[in-house]
């Protein structure tokens, strides 16, 4: 075979290599030249039929051709890889001046209501309280009658109740207006001493800047043989100091009326108002924060307890309200509007669990 044939084949193959515009096209050229049935491979297969002198001369030329094609192929493949990388870097340019997105575990936020419930649980657990829960749909007996609201009593009108349709027996269930039925269930279900808190959702026909038809309350109950007003006062003072994270608080107890406690009191806490800001433990203003009192003897009897043997006290406060006070929220309605922007602003990082040692609010 003449040298001209080798030169023509080399020229055609190298031209095809240089013309390849992608790695897939280049691979097709390589297979056509160096594959088992490629043009260069076919020339190598003819060496066995040649005489020793012809084989010596042709073998050197064919192997030289193979080396040239292989080198050209590697060079072209490297150039195509570099070109592809440059194109990718251009198309995937990142503006590093833009703010980075939060990692997925940082993207979510704990709702302030959930946060405050966790804070309440942490504070009262440190005092030896357990959490008691009950159903949102209650009977009139548990929601009113056993709590010393007799039928027709005007105090029932204070609660603007959501009643359900009567059942087959004519009894009307209702959406609980407070978490006090949980106290009833606790007293009916276990013997003193009792020390529980009862957080949960409650419902009343009311809606404005500081009231919603569904809201959250936490109530506390202590029943034993020696529970008294001094114990109640100490618990509430310690709670307010821990919750509002201040070293001391001044509180005043004003006479009030609740059907289920006697005597009944409303509690004010000293504060300083600065616009929409409220600072506790200082200033000359007072802010009502909760209601409390000694459990009425009728309530004890209705729950199967002897008021001559045991006594107790209870208190209740709005979780939404104390959340607004602590975290500076002026309107209650956004709590329930599911606005992600509001939640990103007021919400809490999901892994920052409140602790008394590490700080309740992170």
C-alpha positions as a Python dict, from the first residue, in 0.01 Angstrom:
ca = {
    (1, 'X'): (0, 0, 0),
    (2, 'X'): (144, 338, -100),
    (3, 'X'): (241, 616, 138),
    (4, 'X'): (-7, 840, -47),
    (5, 'X'): (-295, 623, 69),
    (6, 'X'): (-178, 654, 432),
    (7, 'X'): (-141, 1028, 395),
    (8, 'X'): (-490, 1066, 244),
    (9, 'X'): (-644, 852, 517),
    (10, 'X'): (-459, 1050, 785),
    (11, 'X'): (-572, 1378, 630),
    (12, 'X'): (-939, 1272, 613),
    (13, 'X'): (-943, 1130, 966),
    (14, 'X'): (-774, 1433, 1122),
    (15, 'X'): (-1014, 1663, 934),
    (16, 'X'): (-1311, 1465, 1072),
    (17, 'X'): (-1164, 1488, 1423),
    (18, 'X'): (-1121, 1865, 1399),
    (19, 'X'): (-1471, 1904, 1257),
    (20, 'X'): (-1638, 1720, 1547),
    (21, 'X'): (-1837, 1976, 1748),
    (22, 'X'): (-1930, 1753, 2041),
    (23, 'X'): (-1791, 1460, 2232),
    (24, 'X'): (-2053, 1230, 2083),
    (25, 'X'): (-1952, 1327, 1728),
    (26, 'X'): (-1587, 1284, 1822),
    (27, 'X'): (-1657, 936, 1958),
    (28, 'X'): (-1822, 840, 1627),
    (29, 'X'): (-1508, 949, 1440),
    (30, 'X'): (-1289, 747, 1679),
    (31, 'X'): (-1494, 433, 1627),
    (32, 'X'): (-1486, 481, 1250),
    (33, 'X'): (-1105, 503, 1255),
    (34, 'X'): (-985, 297, 1551),
    (35, 'X'): (-1281, 65, 1626),
    (36, 'X'): (-1269, -306, 1545),
    (37, 'X'): (-1400, -235, 1197),
    (38, 'X'): (-1243, 108, 1166),
    (39, 'X'): (-1024, 220, 870),
    (40, 'X'): (-700, 223, 1068),
    (41, 'X'): (-778, -111, 1232),
    (42, 'X'): (-848, -259, 889),
    (43, 'X'): (-501, -154, 772),
    (44, 'X'): (-341, -321, 1073),
    (45, 'X'): (-527, -642, 984),
    (46, 'X'): (-351, -653, 642),
    (47, 'X'): (-4, -680, 795),
    (48, 'X'): (-37, -1058, 841),
    (49, 'X'): (-63, -1115, 467),
    (50, 'X'): (248, -915, 381),
    (51, 'X'): (603, -1036, 334),
    (52, 'X'): (849, -957, 611),
    (53, 'X'): (1001, -665, 417),
    (54, 'X'): (659, -518, 332),
    (55, 'X'): (539, -570, 689),
    (56, 'X'): (840, -386, 828),
    (57, 'X'): (780, -85, 608),
    (58, 'X'): (397, -78, 621),
    (59, 'X'): (381, -158, 993),
    (60, 'X'): (584, 150, 1081),
    (61, 'X'): (364, 371, 860),
    (62, 'X'): (32, 227, 989),
    (63, 'X'): (136, 246, 1356),
    (64, 'X'): (250, 602, 1298),
    (65, 'X'): (-90, 678, 1147),
    (66, 'X'): (-261, 518, 1448),
    (67, 'X'): (-53, 724, 1690),
    (68, 'X'): (-130, 1048, 1503),
    (69, 'X'): (-502, 975, 1503),
    (70, 'X'): (-502, 879, 1874),
    (71, 'X'): (-311, 1194, 1974),
    (72, 'X'): (-538, 1413, 1762),
    (73, 'X'): (-842, 1246, 1917),
    (74, 'X'): (-718, 1309, 2276),
    (75, 'X'): (-634, 1671, 2199),
    (76, 'X'): (-974, 1732, 2042),
    (77, 'X'): (-1156, 1560, 2329),
    (78, 'X'): (-974, 1779, 2584),
    (79, 'X'): (-1063, 2093, 2385),
    (80, 'X'): (-1431, 1993, 2366),
    (81, 'X'): (-1441, 1921, 2740),
    (82, 'X'): (-1294, 2264, 2816),
    (83, 'X'): (-1541, 2432, 2582),
    (84, 'X'): (-1835, 2247, 2744),
    (85, 'X'): (-1714, 2345, 3092),
    (86, 'X'): (-1676, 2709, 2991),
    (87, 'X'): (-2028, 2711, 2844),
    (88, 'X'): (-2170, 2554, 3162),
    (89, 'X'): (-1995, 2804, 3387),
    (90, 'X'): (-2132, 3087, 3177),
    (91, 'X'): (-2489, 2955, 3185),
    (92, 'X'): (-2483, 2867, 3556),
    (93, 'X'): (-2332, 3188, 3686),
    (94, 'X'): (-2427, 3259, 4050),
    (95, 'X'): (-2445, 3611, 4186),
    (96, 'X'): (-2268, 3561, 4518),
    (97, 'X'): (-2386, 3903, 4635),
    (98, 'X'): (-2742, 3766, 4671),
    (99, 'X'): (-2844, 3646, 5019),
    (100, 'X'): (-2822, 3272, 5068),
    (101, 'X'): (-3138, 3075, 5129),
    (102, 'X'): (-3190, 2923, 5472),
    (103, 'X'): (-3126, 2553, 5507),
    (104, 'X'): (-3452, 2352, 5506),
    (105, 'X'): (-3442, 2289, 5882),
    (106, 'X'): (-3420, 2667, 5939),
    (107, 'X'): (-3696, 2762, 5695),
    (108, 'X'): (-3994, 2673, 5917),
    (109, 'X'): (-4107, 2875, 6215),
    (110, 'X'): (-4280, 2781, 6539),
    (111, 'X'): (-4603, 2979, 6585),
    (112, 'X'): (-4595, 3218, 6885),
    (113, 'X'): (-4893, 3037, 7039),
    (114, 'X'): (-4706, 2706, 7030),
    (115, 'X'): (-4396, 2876, 7166),
    (116, 'X'): (-4585, 3031, 7458),
    (117, 'X'): (-4754, 2698, 7538),
    (118, 'X'): (-4409, 2538, 7552),
    (119, 'X'): (-4288, 2819, 7779),
    (120, 'X'): (-4588, 2777, 8011),
    (121, 'X'): (-4534, 2402, 8028),
    (122, 'X'): (-4166, 2449, 8111),
    (123, 'X'): (-4236, 2700, 8389),
    (124, 'X'): (-4513, 2506, 8560),
    (125, 'X'): (-4339, 2170, 8517),
    (126, 'X'): (-4055, 2318, 8722),
    (127, 'X'): (-4312, 2382, 8999),
    (128, 'X'): (-4437, 2023, 8987),
    (129, 'X'): (-4743, 2067, 8762),
    (130, 'X'): (-4853, 1820, 8495),
    (131, 'X'): (-5050, 1898, 8179),
    (132, 'X'): (-5416, 1788, 8156),
    (133, 'X'): (-5619, 1794, 7834),
    (134, 'X'): (-5981, 1744, 7731),
    (135, 'X'): (-6211, 1758, 7427),
    (136, 'X'): (-6306, 2083, 7252),
    (137, 'X'): (-6670, 1970, 7226),
    (138, 'X'): (-6817, 1952, 7575),
    (139, 'X'): (-7146, 1892, 7754),
    (140, 'X'): (-7339, 2172, 7917),
    (141, 'X'): (-7294, 1987, 8246),
    (142, 'X'): (-6912, 1995, 8239),
    (143, 'X'): (-6885, 2341, 8085),
    (144, 'X'): (-7138, 2514, 8310),
    (145, 'X'): (-7342, 2315, 8564),
    (146, 'X'): (-7060, 2140, 8751),
    (147, 'X'): (-6875, 2473, 8762),
    (148, 'X'): (-7161, 2631, 8962),
    (149, 'X'): (-7347, 2783, 8663),
    (150, 'X'): (-7702, 2663, 8736),
    (151, 'X'): (-7951, 2657, 8444),
    (152, 'X'): (-8079, 3005, 8370),
    (153, 'X'): (-7801, 3170, 8568),
    (154, 'X'): (-7715, 3512, 8414),
    (155, 'X'): (-7342, 3430, 8433),
    (156, 'X'): (-7393, 3192, 8140),
    (157, 'X'): (-7460, 3497, 7922),
    (158, 'X'): (-7104, 3617, 7988),
    (159, 'X'): (-6971, 3339, 7763),
    (160, 'X'): (-7152, 3387, 7425),
    (161, 'X'): (-7149, 3014, 7364),
    (162, 'X'): (-7142, 2822, 7034),
    (163, 'X'): (-7410, 2551, 7077),
    (164, 'X'): (-7440, 2248, 6851),
    (165, 'X'): (-7768, 2093, 6730),
    (166, 'X'): (-7946, 1878, 6993),
    (167, 'X'): (-7875, 1506, 6979),
    (168, 'X'): (-8133, 1225, 6986),
    (169, 'X'): (-8175, 1270, 7362),
    (170, 'X'): (-8231, 1644, 7320),
    (171, 'X'): (-7895, 1736, 7476),
    (172, 'X'): (-7706, 2021, 7316),
    (173, 'X'): (-7330, 1987, 7304),
    (174, 'X'): (-7120, 2303, 7281),
    (175, 'X'): (-6774, 2428, 7195),
    (176, 'X'): (-6610, 2479, 7534),
    (177, 'X'): (-6597, 2843, 7639),
    (178, 'X'): (-6300, 2788, 7874),
    (179, 'X'): (-6067, 2502, 7967),
    (180, 'X'): (-6234, 2468, 8309),
    (181, 'X'): (-6412, 2146, 8199),
    (182, 'X'): (-6066, 1988, 8198),
    (183, 'X'): (-6043, 2077, 8567),
    (184, 'X'): (-6378, 1905, 8623),
    (185, 'X'): (-6261, 1593, 8439),
    (186, 'X'): (-5939, 1592, 8642),
    (187, 'X'): (-6119, 1617, 8975),
    (188, 'X'): (-6363, 1343, 8871),
    (189, 'X'): (-6082, 1120, 8745),
    (190, 'X'): (-5819, 1137, 9017),
    (191, 'X'): (-5790, 1187, 9388),
    (192, 'X'): (-5611, 1480, 9557),
    (193, 'X'): (-5346, 1603, 9574),
    (194, 'X'): (-5397, 1754, 9228),
    (195, 'X'): (-5162, 1997, 9059),
    (196, 'X'): (-5232, 2049, 8687),
    (197, 'X'): (-5238, 2311, 8414),
    (198, 'X'): (-5495, 2292, 8134),
    (199, 'X'): (-5388, 2465, 7810),
    (200, 'X'): (-5601, 2449, 7497),
    (201, 'X'): (-5838, 2605, 7246),
    (202, 'X'): (-6161, 2772, 7356),
    (203, 'X'): (-6450, 2931, 7165),
    (204, 'X'): (-6680, 3231, 7210),
    (205, 'X'): (-6892, 3448, 6979),
    (206, 'X'): (-6660, 3747, 6975),
    (207, 'X'): (-6431, 3906, 6716),
    (208, 'X'): (-6232, 4230, 6720),
    (209, 'X'): (-5873, 4353, 6758),
    (210, 'X'): (-5821, 4169, 7086),
    (211, 'X'): (-6082, 3889, 7057),
    (212, 'X'): (-6132, 3604, 6812),
    (213, 'X'): (-6404, 3334, 6799),
    (214, 'X'): (-6136, 3074, 6868),
    (215, 'X'): (-5860, 3153, 7116),
    (216, 'X'): (-5632, 2981, 7366),
    (217, 'X'): (-5641, 2965, 7742),
    (218, 'X'): (-5437, 2804, 8016),
    (219, 'X'): (-5586, 2733, 8354),
    (220, 'X'): (-5422, 2596, 8665),
    (221, 'X'): (-5569, 2390, 8946),
    (222, 'X'): (-5433, 2287, 9286),
    (223, 'X'): (-5638, 2067, 9521),
    (224, 'X'): (-5509, 1932, 9852),
    (225, 'X'): (-5573, 1965, 10223),
    (226, 'X'): (-5382, 2288, 10282),
    (227, 'X'): (-5384, 2489, 9956),
    (228, 'X'): (-5434, 2857, 10037),
    (229, 'X'): (-5414, 3208, 9897),
    (230, 'X'): (-5049, 3244, 9997),
    (231, 'X'): (-4958, 2946, 9778),
    (232, 'X'): (-5161, 3092, 9490),
    (233, 'X'): (-4993, 3431, 9521),
    (234, 'X'): (-4645, 3274, 9523),
    (235, 'X'): (-4717, 3058, 9216),
    (236, 'X'): (-4849, 3351, 9014),
    (237, 'X'): (-4557, 3576, 9110),
    (238, 'X'): (-4301, 3309, 9019),
    (239, 'X'): (-4481, 3244, 8691),
    (240, 'X'): (-4485, 3612, 8591),
    (241, 'X'): (-4117, 3657, 8674),
    (242, 'X'): (-4018, 3351, 8474),
    (243, 'X'): (-4249, 3415, 8179),
    (244, 'X'): (-4172, 3785, 8132),
    (245, 'X'): (-3808, 3719, 8222),
    (246, 'X'): (-3777, 3994, 8482),
    (247, 'X'): (-3610, 3971, 8826),
    (248, 'X'): (-3917, 4091, 9019),
    (249, 'X'): (-4281, 4187, 8970),
    (250, 'X'): (-4538, 4379, 9170),
    (251, 'X'): (-4890, 4237, 9158),
    (252, 'X'): (-5221, 4350, 9304),
    (253, 'X'): (-5526, 4135, 9364),
    (254, 'X'): (-5868, 4296, 9317),
    (255, 'X'): (-6200, 4142, 9430),
    (256, 'X'): (-6406, 4006, 9143),
    (257, 'X'): (-6672, 3746, 9067),
    (258, 'X'): (-6646, 3405, 8901),
    (259, 'X'): (-6913, 3141, 8967),
    (260, 'X'): (-6656, 2867, 9019),
    (261, 'X'): (-6432, 3044, 9275),
    (262, 'X'): (-6499, 3212, 9609),
    (263, 'X'): (-6333, 3444, 9690),
    (264, 'X'): (-6253, 3550, 9331),
    (265, 'X'): (-5988, 3798, 9224),
    (266, 'X'): (-5848, 3964, 8917),
    (267, 'X'): (-5473, 4014, 8910),
    (268, 'X'): (-5292, 4323, 8780),
    (269, 'X'): (-4921, 4339, 8714),
    (270, 'X'): (-4709, 4654, 8739),
    (271, 'X'): (-4575, 4781, 8407),
    (272, 'X'): (-4447, 5081, 8219),
    (273, 'X'): (-4612, 5174, 7888),
    (274, 'X'): (-4395, 5328, 7618),
    (275, 'X'): (-4609, 5363, 7306),
    (276, 'X'): (-4693, 5008, 7199),
    (277, 'X'): (-4412, 4878, 7420),
    (278, 'X'): (-4487, 4741, 7767),
    (279, 'X'): (-4215, 4679, 8024),
    (280, 'X'): (-4297, 4463, 8324),
    (281, 'X'): (-4143, 4491, 8668),
    (282, 'X'): (-4113, 4871, 8645),
    (283, 'X'): (-4316, 5187, 8594),
    (284, 'X'): (-4637, 5313, 8754),
    (285, 'X'): (-4907, 5159, 8531),
    (286, 'X'): (-5108, 4844, 8597),
    (287, 'X'): (-5229, 4582, 8351),
    (288, 'X'): (-5489, 4313, 8416),
    (289, 'X'): (-5340, 3976, 8329),
    (290, 'X'): (-5550, 3694, 8478),
    (291, 'X'): (-5832, 3584, 8706),
    (292, 'X'): (-5806, 3347, 9002),
    (293, 'X'): (-5958, 3241, 9331),
    (294, 'X'): (-6027, 2960, 9574),
    (295, 'X'): (-6228, 2675, 9419),
    (296, 'X'): (-6595, 2713, 9516),
    (297, 'X'): (-6726, 2453, 9760),
    (298, 'X'): (-7012, 2373, 9521),
    (299, 'X'): (-6761, 2286, 9247),
    (300, 'X'): (-6579, 2050, 9484),
    (301, 'X'): (-6906, 1879, 9576),
    (302, 'X'): (-7014, 1854, 9211),
    (303, 'X'): (-6686, 1675, 9137),
    (304, 'X'): (-6721, 1427, 9423),
    (305, 'X'): (-6483, 1601, 9666),
    (306, 'X'): (-6562, 1695, 10025),
    (307, 'X'): (-6494, 2069, 10089),
    (308, 'X'): (-6450, 1986, 10458),
    (309, 'X'): (-6159, 1757, 10369),
    (310, 'X'): (-5986, 1935, 10079),
    (311, 'X'): (-5964, 2281, 9932),
    (312, 'X'): (-5790, 2437, 9639),
    (313, 'X'): (-5735, 2731, 9410),
    (314, 'X'): (-5747, 2791, 9036),
    (315, 'X'): (-5650, 3057, 8789),
    (316, 'X'): (-5688, 3123, 8419),
    (317, 'X'): (-5537, 3349, 8155),
    (318, 'X'): (-5546, 3397, 7779),
    (319, 'X'): (-5241, 3250, 7605),
    (320, 'X'): (-5292, 3475, 7303),
    (321, 'X'): (-5307, 3781, 7529),
    (322, 'X'): (-4988, 3710, 7721),
    (323, 'X'): (-4815, 3626, 7390),
    (324, 'X'): (-4916, 3969, 7260),
    (325, 'X'): (-4790, 4137, 7576),
    (326, 'X'): (-4456, 3958, 7584),
    (327, 'X'): (-4370, 3980, 7215),
    (328, 'X'): (-4518, 4322, 7129),
    (329, 'X'): (-4806, 4227, 6897),
    (330, 'X'): (-5077, 4490, 6866),
    (331, 'X'): (-5349, 4287, 6691),
    (332, 'X'): (-5472, 3937, 6769),
    (333, 'X'): (-5623, 3861, 6427),
    (334, 'X'): (-5295, 3795, 6238),
    (335, 'X'): (-5235, 3504, 6478),
    (336, 'X'): (-5489, 3307, 6275),
    (337, 'X'): (-5448, 3444, 5921),
    (338, 'X'): (-5171, 3201, 5812),
    (339, 'X'): (-4959, 3483, 5666),
    (340, 'X'): (-4610, 3341, 5613),
    (341, 'X'): (-4456, 3689, 5626),
    (342, 'X'): (-4605, 3748, 5973),
    (343, 'X'): (-4492, 3406, 6090),
    (344, 'X'): (-4138, 3461, 5960),
    (345, 'X'): (-4125, 3785, 6159),
    (346, 'X'): (-4281, 3670, 6487),
    (347, 'X'): (-4214, 3296, 6470),
    (348, 'X'): (-3938, 3105, 6647),
    (349, 'X'): (-3667, 2876, 6512),
    (350, 'X'): (-3790, 2517, 6542),
    (351, 'X'): (-3487, 2383, 6729),
    (352, 'X'): (-3479, 2656, 6995),
    (353, 'X'): (-3669, 2479, 7271),
    (354, 'X'): (-3755, 2702, 7568),
    (355, 'X'): (-3579, 2614, 7892),
    (356, 'X'): (-3553, 2795, 8222),
    (357, 'X'): (-3176, 2752, 8220),
    (358, 'X'): (-3115, 2855, 7860),
    (359, 'X'): (-3386, 3118, 7826),
    (360, 'X'): (-3751, 3077, 7738),
    (361, 'X'): (-3763, 3291, 7425),
    (362, 'X'): (-3421, 3202, 7278),
}
